Amino acid sequence: MNQKQIILPHGFRSLCTGDVSWYDARFDGGHSNFRFVSEHYDSCNVIRRIFSCARKMEFNSFCVENVLPSTTLLQKENESLQLRNCGFPQSDVQRVSFFQTNIADARQGNILPEEYIGYVVIKKDVYSNLQSRFYVYESVLATLAPHRCAHVNTFLRCNRQYRVQYEFGEFDVVGSLYSQQNDLTFVCAHVALRSVLSLLLDNGDISYENINQLAGIAIKDGTIGMGAGGMKDTQLEDVLSKTDVTFRKIVIKPNKSTLQEVL
């Protein structure tokens, strides 16, 4: 099989495109590469934040790979968007990966395992009305510190080890999966479920298509996202139950007087 068409079990973490562009992280004056994000990702604040986290971990180089449209996971996501009947014809997806390795060694493939910081998959959905939107489909970065403190603006209660594959090697990163909703085929409840389940399931991930199947959500009916609302609590319970996750439901309903006091 052609190296550029390898499709492996764990989606974007195992994708080998053979199409890698390397960049020197220091070219933008140490300001989290805001110029690069502005030029390539429409100044998306969330992507800027991820580059800032990589800067805090002292990255010296990063690479950008164009994800093939034939990738199974990407195909399924795009098919779901087409079912939503929202004027979606195409998307562009890139995987950006961060390293503490200097740019000369990185381009030669001389990268030590401990120099790997993590990755982010950036998806740009393009619609027939010429509007487009960048968002983080998924990202795993190394944990800066186990607890929030004055100097580290992060907090992770749980994490796990993920293996990410490239044409120049395999690298492990310990962290938690982060993602954003597209508000069309998956909403905030989906990304919350995915982040939690990625820490609990043996394979370290679950697709949004699978979550919708478990929750009984038909994308073509337009019952979630884009003004239709989010997932129901019963649907959340269905997903957790069907993935054999033990959970406890806590219902908090403040009375009217309490709300007035808060407001």
C-alpha positions as CSV (number, residue, x, y, z in Angstrom):
1,M,0.0,0.0,0.0
2,N,1.2,3.5,-0.8
3,Q,2.6,5.3,2.3
4,K,0.3,8.2,1.7
5,Q,-2.8,6.0,1.9
6,I,-2.1,4.1,5.1
7,I,-5.2,4.0,7.3
8,L,-4.6,2.8,10.9
9,P,-7.0,2.0,13.7
10,H,-6.8,5.2,15.8
11,G,-7.7,7.9,13.4
12,F,-5.6,11.0,13.2
13,R,-3.1,9.7,15.8
14,S,-2.0,6.9,13.5
15,L,-2.2,8.7,10.1
16,C,0.9,8.7,7.9
17,T,0.5,11.2,5.0
18,G,4.1,11.4,3.8
19,D,3.4,15.2,3.3
20,V,5.3,17.0,6.1
21,S,6.3,20.7,6.2
22,W,8.7,21.8,9.0
23,Y,8.8,25.2,10.6
24,D,11.1,26.9,13.0
25,A,9.1,27.9,16.1
26,R,11.4,30.8,16.9
27,F,10.7,32.8,13.7
28,D,7.9,34.8,15.2
29,G,9.8,36.4,18.0
30,G,8.7,34.0,20.7
31,H,5.1,35.3,20.7
32,S,3.4,31.9,20.4
33,N,3.6,32.1,16.6
34,F,0.5,34.3,16.5
35,R,1.6,35.5,13.0
36,F,1.6,31.9,11.7
37,V,-1.9,31.3,13.2
38,S,-3.1,34.5,11.7
39,E,-1.8,33.7,8.3
40,H,-2.9,30.0,8.2
41,Y,-5.8,29.7,10.6
42,D,-7.7,33.0,10.5
43,S,-6.4,34.1,13.9
44,C,-8.5,31.4,15.7
45,N,-8.1,32.1,19.4
46,V,-8.3,28.4,20.4
47,I,-5.5,27.5,18.0
48,R,-3.5,30.4,19.4
49,R,-4.0,29.1,22.9
50,I,-2.6,25.7,21.8
51,F,0.5,27.3,20.3
52,S,0.9,29.2,23.6
53,C,0.8,25.9,25.5
54,A,3.4,24.5,23.2
55,R,5.5,27.6,23.8
56,K,5.3,27.2,27.6
57,M,6.7,23.7,27.0
58,E,9.6,25.3,25.1
59,F,8.9,24.0,21.6
60,N,11.5,24.8,19.0
61,S,10.0,23.3,15.9
62,F,6.6,22.1,14.6
63,C,5.4,20.3,11.5
64,V,2.2,20.5,9.5
65,E,0.7,17.6,7.6
66,N,-2.2,17.8,5.2
67,V,-4.7,15.0,6.0
68,L,-5.9,13.0,3.1
69,P,-9.6,13.3,2.2
70,S,-9.6,9.5,1.8
71,T,-8.9,9.0,5.5
72,T,-11.7,6.8,6.9
73,L,-12.4,9.0,10.0
74,L,-12.4,12.2,7.9
75,Q,-14.7,10.6,5.3
76,K,-17.2,9.7,7.9
77,E,-17.2,13.1,9.5
78,N,-17.7,14.8,6.2
79,E,-20.5,12.4,5.2
80,S,-22.3,13.3,8.5
81,L,-22.0,17.0,7.6
82,Q,-23.5,16.4,4.2
83,L,-26.4,14.6,5.9
84,R,-27.0,17.7,7.9
85,N,-28.0,19.5,4.7
86,C,-26.1,22.7,5.7
87,G,-24.5,23.5,2.4
88,F,-21.3,21.6,3.2
89,P,-19.2,20.6,0.2
90,Q,-15.7,20.1,1.6
91,S,-13.1,20.5,4.4
92,D,-9.4,20.9,4.8
93,V,-7.7,19.2,7.7
94,Q,-4.1,19.5,9.0
95,R,-2.3,17.9,11.8
96,V,0.2,20.2,13.5
97,S,2.8,18.6,15.9
98,F,5.1,20.2,18.3
99,F,8.7,19.3,19.3
100,Q,11.4,20.7,21.5
101,T,13.9,19.5,18.9
102,N,15.8,22.3,17.0
103,I,14.7,22.7,13.4
104,A,17.8,21.3,11.8
105,D,17.6,18.0,13.7
106,A,13.8,17.8,13.2
107,R,14.1,18.1,9.5
108,Q,16.7,15.2,9.5
109,G,14.4,13.1,11.7
110,N,16.8,13.2,14.6
111,I,14.1,13.6,17.3
112,L,14.4,12.2,20.8
113,P,11.2,10.6,22.4
114,E,11.3,13.1,25.3
115,E,11.3,16.0,22.9
116,Y,7.7,15.3,21.7
117,I,5.1,17.7,23.0
118,G,1.9,16.6,21.3
119,Y,-0.3,17.5,18.3
120,V,-3.5,19.3,17.2
121,V,-5.8,18.3,14.4
122,I,-7.3,21.5,12.8
123,K,-10.4,21.2,10.6
124,K,-11.6,23.9,8.2
125,D,-15.2,23.3,7.0
126,V,-16.1,25.2,3.9
127,Y,-19.7,25.8,3.0
128,S,-21.5,26.7,-0.3
129,N,-22.1,30.3,0.9
130,L,-18.3,30.7,0.9
131,Q,-18.2,30.9,4.7
132,S,-15.6,28.8,6.5
133,R,-14.7,27.9,10.0
134,F,-11.6,26.7,11.7
135,Y,-11.9,24.5,14.8
136,V,-9.9,22.0,16.8
137,Y,-11.1,18.5,15.9
138,E,-8.8,17.0,18.5
139,S,-5.6,17.7,20.4
140,V,-3.4,16.0,23.0
141,L,-0.6,18.0,24.6
142,A,1.8,16.9,27.3
143,T,0.6,17.9,30.8
144,L,2.4,21.0,32.0
145,A,1.8,20.3,35.7
146,P,-0.5,18.1,37.7
147,H,-2.3,20.9,39.4
148,R,-3.3,24.5,38.7
149,C,-1.0,27.1,40.2
150,A,-0.2,30.8,39.8
151,H,2.4,30.1,37.1
152,V,0.6,27.4,35.1
153,N,-2.8,28.2,33.8
154,T,-3.9,24.6,33.3
155,F,-5.6,21.8,35.3
156,L,-6.0,18.2,34.4
157,R,-7.5,15.7,36.8
158,C,-6.8,12.7,34.7
159,N,-4.6,11.8,31.7
160,R,-3.4,8.8,29.8
161,Q,-0.6,7.9,27.3
162,Y,-1.3,8.2,23.6
163,R,0.9,6.9,20.8
164,V,1.1,9.1,17.7
165,Q,2.6,7.8,14.4
166,Y,4.6,9.7,11.8
167,E,6.6,8.7,8.8
168,F,9.7,9.6,10.8
169,G,8.8,7.7,13.9
170,E,6.4,7.0,16.7
171,F,6.1,9.1,19.8
172,D,4.2,8.9,23.1
173,V,2.5,11.8,24.8
174,V,0.8,11.8,28.2
175,G,-2.2,14.1,28.5
176,S,-6.0,14.5,27.9
177,L,-7.9,14.8,24.7
178,Y,-9.4,18.2,23.9
179,S,-11.8,19.0,21.1
180,Q,-14.3,21.6,20.0
181,Q,-17.9,21.2,18.8
182,N,-18.9,22.0,15.2
183,D,-22.5,22.7,16.3
184,L,-23.9,20.8,13.4
185,T,-23.2,17.1,13.8
186,F,-21.8,17.2,17.4
187,V,-22.3,19.7,20.2
188,C,-20.7,20.5,23.5
189,A,-22.1,17.3,25.2
190,H,-20.4,15.2,22.5
191,V,-17.0,16.7,23.0
192,A,-17.4,16.4,26.8
193,L,-18.3,12.7,26.4
194,R,-15.5,12.1,24.0
195,S,-12.9,13.7,26.4
196,V,-14.1,11.6,29.3
197,L,-14.5,8.3,27.4
198,S,-11.1,8.7,25.8
199,L,-9.6,8.4,29.3
200,L,-11.7,5.3,30.2
201,L,-12.1,3.2,27.0
202,D,-9.4,0.7,26.1
203,N,-8.8,2.1,22.7
204,G,-8.5,5.6,24.0
205,D,-11.1,7.2,21.9
206,I,-14.7,7.2,20.5
207,S,-16.0,8.7,17.3
208,Y,-18.8,11.2,17.2
209,E,-20.6,8.9,14.8
210,N,-20.5,6.2,17.4
211,I,-21.7,8.5,20.1
212,N,-24.7,9.5,17.9
213,Q,-25.5,5.8,17.2
214,L,-25.4,5.0,20.9
215,A,-27.6,8.0,21.7
216,G,-30.1,7.3,19.0
217,I,-29.4,10.6,17.2
218,A,-30.1,10.7,13.4
219,I,-28.0,13.6,11.9
220,K,-30.3,14.0,8.9
221,D,-33.2,14.8,11.2
222,G,-31.4,18.0,12.4
223,T,-32.3,17.4,16.1
224,I,-29.0,18.7,17.5
225,G,-26.9,21.8,16.8
226,M,-27.5,25.0,14.8
227,G,-30.4,26.2,16.9
228,A,-31.9,22.7,17.4
229,G,-30.4,22.3,20.9
230,G,-28.0,19.9,22.5
231,M,-28.1,16.3,23.7
232,K,-30.8,15.3,26.2
233,D,-29.7,13.9,29.6
234,T,-31.3,10.5,28.7
235,Q,-29.1,10.4,25.6
236,L,-26.0,11.1,27.7
237,E,-27.0,8.3,30.0
238,D,-27.5,5.9,27.1
239,V,-24.0,6.5,25.8
240,L,-22.4,6.0,29.2
241,S,-24.5,2.8,29.9
242,K,-23.8,1.3,26.5
243,T,-20.0,1.9,26.9
244,D,-20.2,0.1,30.3
245,V,-19.2,3.3,32.2
246,T,-20.4,3.4,35.8
247,F,-21.9,6.9,36.6
248,R,-24.1,8.6,39.1
249,K,-26.7,11.2,38.1
250,I,-26.9,14.3,40.2
251,V,-29.8,16.7,39.5
252,I,-29.5,20.3,40.8
253,K,-32.6,22.5,40.5
254,P,-32.1,25.7,42.5
255,N,-35.4,27.3,43.5
256,K,-36.5,30.7,42.2
257,S,-35.5,32.6,45.4
258,T,-32.0,31.2,45.2
259,L,-31.6,32.3,41.6
260,Q,-32.8,35.8,42.4
261,E,-30.2,36.0,45.2
262,V,-27.4,34.9,42.8
263,L,-28.6,37.4,40.1
